[in-house]
């Protein structure tokens, strides 16, 4: 009988607690019952597969989606999607969304008193290449106030969604910027107990991908759950 | 020593701008084989209030019980027109609805078949990590021996089993109660 290798579970402390009371929205939405450990079956080690036919190749440049240039500082955000075993995750779908340079989302519920930018929608997607690499051109998102506690402001961030090879590897996260003074006050960023894990959500300034005269480069690698043991290794 | 998986963070309230492009509420185009079904319900919080800023993603096998994925090595026909993925946002009342075909049984541990089910991810503002659960179907003999259902306290199993709506063929209701009485079973997976 074929052994079905599952995906590894998170190392303690490296994922947020479902209930993080300082993040108020979690109080009434986090499950109160313990999650039930489910050994992975075929349903969890498989997952949706996307290909070149599903994506718009222009969707990786958020500064070229309209007639004019968006306001703000152009940046290049790139990195690799790899697994915990260090292997690249090729051809997987990466989606991102963000506020504009003024800290405003193009969303009906965002009532922040800051201007929308007719030249910036703030969303994109791309498939990773054969080495797990992705690259987006965008503008640096602004910080913005939110209703969590008195004088609460979200640090600048970009939302990321990644599928990976299986239902079990689905990841939704946020990328932050180095040196942001708001990070230490942000209950969402701080919901991950492990400090090193938390800090891995902060992108790194990167000369290598910085474009002369054009755009600063930021690097953000994302690590998905790795296989417990590879199908062709030991029985 | 290995790398550690990146920490999850909430989708926040404004995910629609980034995720809507891939919404899919009708998973099976005409021509896809199988029994046509629809599943509708609501996502509710610990106060029983609707969650209008949630999105569920579903993953399922085709009507033969074959996943459109290279790791499914079963000798069963694959249907190129059926990916098996749906992404369904909730509306202002926390409601969602999707239509698909009923999945066939897929193998579980020890090569025993699992009861037909749909794997579900729930994402929302306030959820710092995705929640994973499953939708099963009522009246399936295989529910009594299903691997995942046996892991669940019998008193809570009903939260994973959709209910028929009226006499309409193929119409099911299944709700996501995030917290409190009737809380949906969520899996660590």
Contacts between the chains, C-beta under 8 A, distances in Angstrom:
chain1	res1	chain2	res2	distance
A	1	B	110	7.3
A	1	B	111	5.9
A	2	B	73	7.6
A	4	B	109	7.6
A	8	B	2	8.0
A	8	B	5	7.5
A	9	B	188	7.0
A	10	B	4	7.7
A	10	B	5	5.8
A	11	B	4	5.1
A	11	B	5	7.6
A	14	B	4	5.0
A	14	B	5	6.8
A	14	B	7	6.1
A	15	B	5	7.6
A	15	B	7	5.7
A	15	B	8	5.7
A	15	B	129	6.0
A	16	B	7	6.4
A	16	B	8	6.2
A	16	B	9	7.2
A	16	B	128	3.8
A	16	B	129	6.0
A	17	B	128	7.3
A	18	B	127	7.3
A	18	B	128	6.3
A	18	B	129	6.1
A	20	B	128	6.0
A	23	B	10	7.7
A	23	B	126	7.5
A	23	B	128	6.8
A	25	B	10	7.5
A	25	B	125	5.3
A	25	B	126	3.3
A	26	B	126	5.0
A	26	B	127	7.3
A	26	B	128	6.0
A	27	B	46	7.7
A	27	B	126	7.9
A	28	B	45	4.4
A	28	B	46	4.1
A	28	B	47	5.7
A	28	B	49	7.6
A	28	B	126	7.3
A	28	B	178	7.7
A	28	B	179	6.4
A	29	B	45	5.2
A	29	B	46	7.0
A	29	B	51	7.0
A	29	B	124	6.4
A	29	B	125	7.7
A	29	B	126	3.6
A	29	B	127	5.9
A	29	B	178	4.9
A	29	B	179	6.5
A	30	B	126	7.3
A	30	B	127	7.3
A	30	B	128	7.8
A	30	B	178	7.4
A	30	B	179	6.5
A	31	B	131	6.8
A	31	B	178	6.3
A	31	B	179	5.9
A	31	B	183	6.2
A	31	B	184	7.8
A	31	B	186	5.3
A	32	B	46	7.3
A	32	B	179	5.2
A	32	B	180	6.7
A	32	B	183	6.3
A	33	B	156	7.7
A	33	B	183	5.4
A	33	B	185	7.5
A	33	B	186	7.7
A	35	B	186	5.1
A	35	B	187	6.1
A	35	B	188	4.0
A	36	B	151	5.4
A	36	B	152	6.0
A	36	B	185	6.1
A	36	B	186	7.3
A	36	B	187	5.3
A	36	B	188	6.5
A	37	B	151	7.4
A	37	B	187	7.5
A	37	B	188	4.8
A	37	B	189	7.8
A	38	B	132	7.7
A	38	B	148	5.8
A	38	B	151	6.5
A	38	B	187	4.1
A	38	B	188	6.4
A	38	B	189	4.1
A	39	B	109	6.7
A	40	B	189	6.4
A	41	B	106	7.4
A	41	B	107	7.6
A	41	B	108	5.0
A	41	B	109	6.6
A	41	B	114	6.5
A	41	B	147	6.6
A	41	B	148	7.4
A	42	B	67	6.6
A	42	B	71	7.4
A	42	B	72	6.2
A	42	B	106	5.2
A	42	B	107	5.8
A	42	B	108	7.5
A	43	B	59	7.3
A	43	B	61	7.7
A	43	B	67	7.6
A	43	B	106	6.1
A	43	B	114	7.2
A	43	B	117	7.0
A	43	B	119	5.0
A	43	B	134	7.8
A	44	B	119	6.9
A	44	B	189	5.3
A	45	B	71	5.7
A	46	B	59	7.5
A	46	B	67	4.2
A	46	B	69	3.6
A	46	B	71	5.4
A	46	B	72	5.7
A	47	B	59	6.0
A	47	B	69	6.6
A	48	B	59	6.1
A	48	B	68	7.9
A	48	B	83	6.0
A	48	B	84	6.7
A	48	B	85	3.6
A	49	B	68	6.6
A	49	B	69	6.1
A	49	B	70	7.9
A	49	B	83	7.3
A	54	B	22	8.0
A	82	B	3	7.0
A	83	B	3	7.6
A	84	B	2	4.7
A	84	B	3	4.7
A	84	B	4	6.7
A	84	B	5	5.8
A	85	B	2	6.1
A	85	B	3	7.5
A	86	B	2	7.4
A	86	B	3	6.1
A	95	B	18	5.4
A	95	B	19	6.4
A	95	B	22	7.4
A	96	B	18	6.2
A	97	B	14	7.0
A	97	B	15	6.6
A	97	B	17	4.9
A	97	B	18	2.6
A	97	B	19	7.4
A	98	B	18	8.0
A	99	B	14	7.9
A	105	B	14	4.2
A	105	B	17	6.2
A	106	B	17	5.5
A	107	B	13	7.5
A	107	B	14	4.3
A	107	B	16	6.3
A	107	B	17	5.6
A	109	B	13	5.9
A	109	B	14	7.0
A	109	B	53	7.6
A	110	B	13	7.9
A	110	B	14	6.0
A	121	B	17	6.7
A	122	B	17	5.7
A	122	B	18	7.6
A	123	B	17	4.9
A	123	B	18	4.4
A	123	B	21	7.3
A	124	B	18	7.9
A	125	B	18	7.9
A	125	B	21	7.1
A	125	B	22	7.8
A	159	B	9	7.7
A	159	B	11	6.7
A	159	B	12	6.5
A	159	B	15	6.8
A	159	B	18	6.0
A	161	B	11	7.6
A	161	B	18	6.9
A	161	B	19	6.7
A	166	B	71	7.8
A	167	B	59	5.1
A	167	B	119	5.2
A	167	B	121	7.4
A	167	B	132	7.7
A	167	B	189	7.8
A	168	B	189	5.9
A	170	B	57	7.6
A	170	B	121	5.7
A	170	B	130	6.0
A	171	B	5	7.4
A	171	B	6	6.1
A	171	B	8	6.4
A	172	B	8	6.2
A	172	B	9	6.9
A	172	B	10	7.6
A	172	B	11	5.4
A	172	B	123	6.0
A	172	B	130	6.2
A	173	B	6	5.5
A	173	B	7	6.4
A	173	B	8	5.7
A	173	B	9	4.6
A	174	B	9	4.1
A	174	B	10	7.9
A	174	B	12	7.9
A	188	B	9	6.0
A	188	B	10	6.2
A	188	B	128	7.2
A	189	B	9	7.7
A	191	B	9	7.7
A	191	B	128	5.1
A	192	B	7	4.3
A	197	B	4	6.1
A	197	B	7	5.1
A	198	B	7	6.6
A	200	B	4	7.7
A	200	B	6	6.4
A	200	B	7	7.1
A	201	B	6	7.2
A	201	B	7	5.9
A	201	B	9	7.0
A	222	B	6	4.8
A	223	B	3	4.9
A	223	B	4	6.6
A	223	B	5	5.2
A	223	B	6	4.9
A	224	B	5	6.1
A	224	B	6	7.4
A	225	B	5	5.0
A	226	B	2	6.4
A	226	B	3	7.5
A	226	B	5	7.7
